[in-house]
C-alpha cells in the first residue's frame, strides 16, 4: 500500500517531466552542443534512474513500517 501511494505520483511526475523536458529541449536547442534535442538514450537513462531511486526511496520506509507491531505503534 505504501509502495503504491508513492509510485503512482512518481509515474505521473515522470510523464509530466518527460513532456516538459522534450518541449524545453526544443526551445533551448541552440544552447545544446553535440547533443540532439530529442536524444532518446538520455531520456531513457534519466527516466530509469528516477524510477529506480523512487522505488528504493519508497521500499525502505515501507519495509520498516511492515516490521513494526501495530499495537506498539498505536500505543506511542
KACOR-V368448 format. One record per residue. RES is the residue in one small letter. OMEGA is omega in degrees with one decimal (none if undefined). D_CENTER is the distance of its C-alpha to the mean C-alpha in Angstrom with 1 decimal. Layout:
RES OMEGA D_CENTER
RES OMEGA D_CENTER
This chain:
x 178.6 17.3
x 178.4 15.1
x -179.7 12.5
x -178.1 12.8
x 178.3 12.8
x -176.9 9.4
x 179.9 7.8
x 176.4 9.6
x 179.4 8.5
x 179.2 4.7
x 177.4 6.4
x 179.0 8.7
x 178.0 6.8
x -180.0 5.7
x 178.0 9.4
x 179.1 10.9
x 177.0 9.5
x 177.8 11.0
x -179.7 14.1
x -179.4 14.5
x 179.0 14.2
x 179.4 16.7
x 178.1 19.0
x 178.7 18.9
x 176.6 19.7
x 179.2 22.6
x -175.3 23.9
x -173.5 23.6
x 179.6 24.9
x -179.1 28.0
x -179.4 26.2
x -179.0 24.4
x 177.8 26.8
x 176.2 26.9
x 176.4 23.6
x -179.0 23.6
x -179.7 21.5
x 179.7 20.0
x -174.3 19.4
x -179.0 17.5
x 179.4 17.0
x 178.8 15.2
x -179.9 12.7
x -178.5 12.4
x -179.3 12.0
x 179.5 9.4
x 179.5 7.3
x 179.6 8.2
x 179.7 7.7
x 179.6 4.0
x 179.3 4.2
x 178.5 7.3
x 178.0 6.6
x 178.5 4.8
x 179.2 7.8
x -178.9 10.1
x 177.7 9.5
x -178.9 10.3
x -176.3 13.0
x 177.0 15.0
x -179.8 16.0
x 176.3 16.5
x 177.8 18.8
x 179.4 20.6
x -179.6 21.2
x -177.7 22.5
x -175.0 25.2
x 175.9 26.6
x -177.5 29.7
x 180.0 29.4
x 179.0 33.0
x -179.8 32.4
x -179.4 29.3
x 179.2 31.3
x -175.6 34.3
x none 32.4
